[in-house]
């Protein structure tokens, strides 16, 4: 194994108190060979890899994409922030920032996986099952990072396949399976990223992980990788890859597990507003989340940006309000609107605007919010869409309409009379407000963005699909430093 020093940037994300697995500190002054020479070191490095993989869910995904795609809108509070995002004004020198963060995380996972596969470490009493569980965690984290990369920096799989696109338009991201920082890899196709890495990694993770495994010492069990978490991500991946039957099968595995429950009324609202620091271990909607806590030194500005400016000098910035376009989709009886939004009477110009209350903070501190990545409602909506896409009325006694209405009516909304792409999208749009899904839903469903509530760069009011802008630009520095990388169409001269 190469004696490359462990990435300071990755390991620094794992620093803080010693009572939570996400913040345990692996050694930073030792070579990989020494740091990963024991199972204890491998386990500690895995904890660091969690913190390396999930930061983009703490802010960028749940905020940026919803503002880009019309769920959120800037103003009437003019802070000067969040102006680039709704205008889709991204360039190779000013982009999302996911590329560098994700590849640092992938490097960390590759180091651990290489050490496990080499088998030259001291077990410290660890069993084969324990080693397999840790390997499964790193396979999952690597797959998640690649899944996010290919969804952001490439055109959607289904569109490429349907149109028979080849060449640059079919490119995904580079696949790197080793820990060599000197590599200059070319981009694999979108299909190769899914079929040669994401899906095999996740299926192997599911095979390796013990169904009863929960990482030792965790405060929040749904902030760690378990078998249902792996299966839920597989369901989402198969939906994106348009493997409809497999998407249905894996969503069913999670639902039939029985541990996660679709809530309604005040129970759903209280899920977001509870003073409980962590999600319940059973009977919760949350399958996988980012755990944020003052006690372990982690924080996010998500609550500050999204919270209504209730008073002068208040901690809520009010940068991003809920768009009128989205509000028009909610019924008054829908608790996602009636229970999770708030207006401001601070100034007359704020009248008529609504802000989300999904992220109100812990103990009155807006910067501490757990951020859900996967919830059980998504599994029901995946089953509904999968049945619909297969052209069937039902599968195994489950109908597409029942699953769609199961989510809608649990929130107090009216039942749908039929399943359509528009109804599926609108329900997902209402359900996952500020959870970072709307951009990916629009891409894979090949939907154009049309906004009424918009007062920025008029040229970006409506983003048609297809369009080059649905694939983010690859950072310029990476293009300059790697002659094998090809920039996405539409950004070569920017």
C-alpha positions in Angstrom: 0.0 0.0 0.0 1.3 3.4 -0.9 2.4 5.5 2.1 0.3 8.5 1.2 -0.6 10.6 4.2 -4.3 10.4 5.0 -6.1 13.4 3.7 -6.2 16.1 6.3 -9.3 17.6 4.7 -11.2 14.3 5.1 -10.0 13.5 8.6 -10.6 17.1 9.9 -14.3 16.5 9.2 -14.2 13.8 11.8 -12.9 15.9 14.7 -14.8 16.8 17.9 -16.0 15.0 21.0 -15.2 11.4 21.5 -18.7 10.2 22.4 -20.1 10.0 18.9 -18.9 7.7 16.1 -19.2 10.5 13.5 -16.6 12.6 15.3 -14.0 10.0 16.4 -10.6 11.1 15.2 -8.5 8.7 13.2 -4.7 9.3 13.4 -3.6 12.1 11.2 0.2 11.9 11.6 0.7 8.4 10.4 0.9 6.8 7.0 -2.0 4.8 5.5 0.0 1.7 6.1 0.3 2.3 9.8 -3.1 4.0 10.4 -4.9 1.1 8.6 -2.8 -1.7 10.0 -5.4 -2.6 12.6 -9.1 -3.1 12.6 -9.4 -0.4 15.1 -7.8 2.0 12.7 -9.9 0.8 9.8 -13.1 1.3 11.9 -12.0 4.8 12.9 -11.2 5.7 9.3 -14.6 4.5 8.3 -16.1 6.9 10.9 -14.1 9.7 9.2 -15.5 8.6 5.8 -19.0 9.2 7.0 -18.1 12.8 7.7 -16.4 13.1 4.3 -19.4 11.8 2.3 -22.3 13.7 3.9 -21.4 17.4 4.1 -23.1 18.3 0.8 -26.4 17.1 2.4 -26.0 19.6 5.2 -26.5 22.6 3.0 -25.9 22.3 -0.8 -28.4 19.6 -1.8 -31.5 20.6 0.3 -31.1 24.3 -0.4 -29.4 24.9 -3.8 -31.5 22.5 -5.8 -34.8 23.6 -4.4 -33.9 27.2 -5.2 -32.8 26.3 -8.7 -35.9 24.4 -9.5 -38.6 26.8 -8.3 -39.5 25.3 -4.8 -37.7 28.2 -3.1 -37.1 31.8 -4.2 -35.0 34.7 -2.9 -36.6 37.7 -1.4 -38.3 39.8 -0.2 -35.3 39.9 2.2 -32.4 41.2 0.2 -29.3 39.8 1.7 -27.3 39.5 -1.5 -27.1 35.7 -1.0 -28.7 33.0 -3.1 -28.7 34.9 -6.4 -26.5 32.6 -8.4 -28.6 29.5 -7.7 -32.1 30.5 -9.0 -30.4 32.0 -12.1 -28.5 28.8 -12.9 -25.4 30.9 -13.2 -22.8 28.2 -12.7 -19.5 28.2 -14.6 -16.4 26.0 -14.4 -14.9 28.5 -12.0 -18.0 28.9 -9.9 -19.9 25.7 -9.5 -21.5 23.6 -6.8 -18.4 22.3 -5.1 -19.5 18.7 -5.0 -16.8 17.4 -7.4 -13.8 18.0 -5.0 -15.7 17.0 -1.9 -17.0 13.8 -3.3 -13.7 12.6 -4.7 -12.0 13.3 -1.4 -14.6 11.1 0.2 -14.2 8.4 -2.5 -10.4 8.4 -1.8 -11.1 7.8 1.9 -13.4 4.9 1.1 -10.9 3.4 -1.4 -8.1 3.5 1.2 -10.2 1.5 3.7 -11.5 -1.0 1.1 -8.0 -1.6 -0.2 -6.8 -2.3 3.4 -9.6 -4.7 4.0 -9.1 -6.5 0.7 -5.4 -6.8 1.3 -6.1 -8.5 4.6 -2.8 -7.6 6.2 -4.2 -5.7 9.2 -4.3 -6.9 12.8 -7.9 -7.9 13.5 -7.9 -6.7 17.2 -10.3 -9.5 17.9 -12.7 -8.5 15.2 -14.8 -11.3 13.6 -15.4 -11.8 9.8 -18.9 -10.4 10.3 -17.6 -7.2 11.9 -15.1 -6.7 9.1 -17.8 -7.4 6.5 -20.0 -4.8 8.1 -17.4 -2.1 7.9 -16.6 -3.0 4.3 -20.3 -2.7 3.5 -20.4 0.8 5.1 -17.5 2.0 2.8 -19.1 0.4 -0.3 -22.3 2.2 0.5 -20.6 5.5 1.1 -18.6 5.3 -2.1 -21.7 4.3 -4.1 -23.6 7.3 -2.6 -20.8 9.7 -3.6 -20.7 8.4 -7.1 -24.5 8.4 -7.4 -24.5 12.0 -6.5 -21.7 12.9 -8.8 -23.2 11.3 -11.8 -26.6 12.8 -11.2 -25.1 16.3 -10.9 -22.4 16.3 -13.6 -24.1 14.3 -16.3 -27.3 14.2 -18.2 -29.8 11.6 -16.9 -29.4 8.0 -17.6 -32.9 7.5 -19.1 -32.6 10.4 -21.5 -29.2 9.2 -22.8 -30.6 5.7 -23.3 -33.8 6.7 -24.9 -32.2 9.1 -27.4 -29.2 6.8 -28.1 -26.8 9.5 -27.2 -23.1 8.8 -27.5 -19.9 10.8 -27.3 -19.5 13.7 -24.8 -23.2 13.8 -24.1 -23.2 10.3 -22.7 -20.3 10.9 -20.3 -20.6 10.5 -16.6 -17.7 10.9 -14.1 -14.3 9.2 -13.7 -14.3 5.9 -11.8 -11.4 5.7 -9.4 -11.0 2.5 -7.4 -7.6 3.0 -5.9 -6.0 5.6 -3.6 -3.5 7.0 -6.0 -3.7 10.8 -6.1 -1.6 11.0 -9.3 -4.1 9.3 -11.5 -5.5 11.3 -14.4 -8.6 9.2 -15.3 -11.0 9.9 -18.2 -14.7 10.0 -17.7 -16.7 6.8 -17.9 -20.1 6.8 -19.5 -23.2 7.4 -17.3 -24.2 3.7 -17.9 -20.7 2.5 -16.8 -20.8 4.5 -13.6 -24.2 2.9 -12.7 -23.5 -0.6 -14.0 -19.8 -1.0 -13.1 -19.7 0.8 -9.7 -22.9 2.1 -8.1 -25.1 -0.9 -8.4 -22.4 -3.5 -7.8 -21.2 -1.7 -4.8 -24.6 -1.4 -3.3 -25.6 -5.0 -4.0 -22.3 -6.2 -2.4 -22.9 -4.0 0.6 -26.3 -5.5 1.0 -24.8 -9.0 0.8 -22.1 -8.3 3.3 -23.9 -6.4 6.0 -25.6 -8.3 8.8 -29.3 -7.4 9.0 -28.9 -6.7 12.7 -25.8 -4.5 12.3 -25.8 -1.0 13.9 -22.5 0.8 14.3 -21.3 0.8 17.9 -21.5 4.0 19.9 -24.0 5.8 17.7 -26.2 8.5 19.1 -28.6 8.5 16.1 -29.1 5.1 14.6 -30.6 6.5 11.4 -27.4 8.5 10.7 -25.5 5.3 10.1 -25.6 2.7 7.4 -27.8 -0.3 8.1 -29.4 -2.9 5.8 -32.6 -0.9 5.3 -30.5 2.2 4.4 -28.7 0.2 1.7 -31.9 -1.2 0.4 -33.6 2.2 0.3 -30.8 3.7 -1.7 -30.8 0.7 -4.1 -34.5 1.5 -4.6 -33.7 5.1 -5.5 -30.8 4.1 -7.8 -33.0 1.5 -9.6 -35.7 4.1 -10.1 -33.1 6.5 -11.6 -31.7 3.7 -13.7 -35.2 2.8 -14.9 -35.2 -0.7 -13.6 -38.8 -0.4 -12.5 -39.4 -3.9 -11.2 -36.2 -3.9 -9.1 -37.1 -0.4 -7.8 -40.5 -1.8 -6.7 -38.8 -4.8 -5.1 -36.3 -2.9 -3.0 -38.8 -0.2 -1.9 -41.0 -3.1 -0.8 -38.1 -4.6 1.2 -37.9 -1.4 3.2 -41.6 -1.0 3.7 -42.1 -4.6 4.7 -39.3 -4.3 7.2 -41.9 -2.6 9.4 -39.5 -0.4 11.3 -40.5 2.8 9.5 -43.9 4.4 9.6 -45.7 6.9 7.5 -47.0 9.6 9.9 -50.0 11.9 9.5 -51.3 15.2 11.0 -49.6 16.6 14.0 -47.4 13.5 14.3 -45.8 14.4 11.0 -45.4 18.0 11.9 -43.9 17.1 15.3 -41.4 14.9 13.5 -39.8 18.1 12.3 -40.4 20.2 15.4 -39.6 17.7 18.1 -37.1 18.6 20.8 -35.7 15.1 20.6 -32.1 15.2 19.4 -32.2 12.0 17.4 -34.9 10.2 15.4 -36.6 7.3 17.2 -35.1 3.9 16.4 -38.5 2.6 15.3 -41.8 4.1 14.2 -39.9 6.9 12.5 -40.3 8.2 8.9 -36.6 8.8 8.7 -34.5 6.0 7.1 -31.2 7.8 6.8 -30.2 11.3 7.8 -27.3 13.6 8.6 -26.9 14.1 12.3 -26.1 17.6 13.4 -25.4 18.5 17.1 -23.8 21.3 19.0 -22.3 18.6 21.3 -20.2 17.2 18.6 -19.2 20.4 16.9 -21.2 20.0 13.7 -23.5 22.7 12.3 -25.4 23.8 9.2 -26.7 27.2 8.0 -29.7 25.5 6.5 -32.0 26.7 9.3 -30.7 30.3 9.1 -31.3 30.6 5.4 -34.8 29.1 5.4 -36.2 30.7 8.6 -38.6 33.6 8.5 -37.1 36.9 9.6 -39.3 37.3 12.7 -37.7 40.4 14.2 -34.9 42.8 13.5 -31.6 41.2 14.3 -33.1 37.8 14.6 -31.1 34.7 13.7 -33.3 33.8 10.8 -31.8 35.3 7.6 -34.9 34.7 5.6 -32.8 34.4 2.4 -35.1 31.7 0.8 -38.9 31.7 1.0 -41.3 29.2 -0.4 -42.2 30.1 -4.0 -45.7 31.1 -4.8 -45.6 28.5 -7.6 -45.2 25.7 -5.0 -47.6 27.2 -2.5 -50.3 27.1 -5.3 -50.0 23.3 -5.3 -50.8 22.8 -1.6 -54.3 22.6 -0.2 -55.1 24.4 3.0 -55.7 21.1 4.7 -52.2 19.8 3.8 -50.1 19.8 6.9 -47.0 20.2 4.8 -48.3 23.7 4.3 -50.5 24.4 7.3 -48.1 22.9 9.8 -44.7 23.6 8.3 -44.8 27.2 7.0 -44.8 30.6 8.6 -45.3 34.2 7.6 -43.7 37.3 9.0 -45.3 40.5 10.2 -42.0 42.3 10.6 -42.4 44.6 7.6 -45.3 45.3 5.3 -43.3 44.1 2.3 -43.1 40.6 3.8 -46.9 40.2 3.7 -48.1 37.2 1.8 -44.8 35.4 1.8 -44.2 32.1 3.5 -41.0 30.5 4.9 -40.5 26.8 5.7 -40.3 25.6 9.3 -38.8 22.2 8.6 -35.5 23.3 10.1 -36.2 25.2 13.2 -33.1 24.1 15.1 -32.5 22.3 18.4 -32.9 24.1 21.7 -33.7 27.3 19.8 -30.4 27.2 17.8 -31.1 27.4 14.1 -27.7 26.0 13.1 -28.4 22.6 14.5 -30.8 20.5 12.4 -30.7 16.9 11.4 -31.2 16.7 7.6 -33.1 13.7 6.2 -31.6 12.0 3.2 -34.1 9.2 2.7 -37.6 8.9 4.3 -40.2 6.1 4.1 -42.6 8.2 2.1 -40.2 8.0 -0.8 -40.4 4.2 -0.8 -44.2 4.4 -1.3 -43.8 6.9 -4.1 -41.1 4.8 -5.7 -43.6 1.8 -5.7 -46.3 4.0 -7.2 -44.1 5.2 -10.0 -42.6 1.8 -10.7 -46.0 0.2 -11.1 -47.1 3.1 -13.4 -43.9 2.9 -15.5 -44.4 -0.8 -16.0 -47.9 -0.1 -17.3 -49.6 -2.2 -14.7 -52.5 -1.6 -12.4 -50.9 -3.4 -9.5 -48.0 -5.6 -8.5 -48.5 -8.1 -5.7 -51.7 -6.5 -4.7 -50.2 -3.0 -4.5 -51.7 -0.4 -6.9 -49.9 2.7 -8.2 -52.9 4.9 -7.2 -53.1 3.5 -3.7 -49.4 4.2 -3.0 -49.6 7.7 -4.4 -52.7 8.5 -2.3 -51.2 6.8 0.8 -48.7 9.7 1.0 -51.0 12.5 -0.2 -53.9 11.6 2.2 -51.6 11.0 5.2 -50.6 14.7 4.8 -54.3 15.8 4.7 -54.3 16.4 0.9 -57.1 15.2 -1.4 -56.7 11.8 -3.1 -55.7 11.7 -6.7 -58.1 10.2 -9.3 -55.2 8.9 -11.5 -51.5 8.3 -11.6 -49.7 10.5 -14.1 -46.2 11.8 -14.5 -47.5 15.3 -13.5 -49.2 13.9 -10.4 -46.2 11.9 -9.3 -43.9 14.8 -9.8 -46.1 17.3 -7.9 -46.6 14.9 -5.0 -42.8 14.4 -4.7 -42.3 18.2 -5.1 -44.7 18.9 -2.2 -43.4 16.1 0.0 -39.7 16.7 -0.3 -39.5 20.5 -0.1 -36.0 21.5 0.9 -34.8 17.9 1.0 -32.9 18.2 -2.3 -34.9 15.9 -4.6 -36.7 18.2 -7.0 -33.7 18.8 -9.3 -33.1 15.1 -9.7 -36.8 14.3 -10.2 -37.0 16.9 -13.0 -33.9 15.5 -14.7 -34.9 11.9 -14.6 -38.5 12.7 -15.6 -37.2 15.0 -18.4 -39.3 17.9 -17.2 -38.7 21.5 -18.2 -38.6 24.2 -15.5 -41.2 26.9 -15.9 -41.4 29.6 -13.2 -44.0 32.4 -12.7 -42.6 33.5 -9.3 -39.3 34.7 -10.5 -37.7 38.2 -10.8 -34.0 37.6 -11.5 -32.2 37.1 -14.8 -35.1 36.7 -17.3 -33.0 34.5 -19.5 -33.0 31.9 -16.8 -36.7 32.1 -15.9 -37.5 28.9 -17.8 -34.9 26.1 -18.3 -36.1 23.7 -21.0 -35.4 20.0 -21.0 -33.2 18.9 -22.7 -30.6 21.6 -22.2 -26.8 21.6 -21.5 -27.4 23.3 -18.1 -29.0 20.1 -16.6 -25.4 18.8 -16.3 -23.2 21.0 -14.0 -19.8 22.1 -15.4 -16.7 20.2 -14.2 -14.4 22.5 -12.2 -11.9 24.3 -14.4 -8.9 23.3 -12.3 -9.6 19.6 -12.8 -9.9 20.1 -16.6 -6.6 22.0 -16.6 -4.8 19.4 -14.5 -6.1 16.4 -16.3 -5.8 16.3 -20.1 -8.0 13.2 -20.2 -11.1 15.0 -18.8 -13.6 16.4 -21.2 -15.8 19.4 -20.2 -19.5 19.2 -20.4 -21.2 20.7 -23.5 -22.1 24.3 -23.1 -19.2 25.2 -20.8 -16.1 24.8 -22.9 -15.8 28.6 -23.5 -17.0 29.8 -20.1 
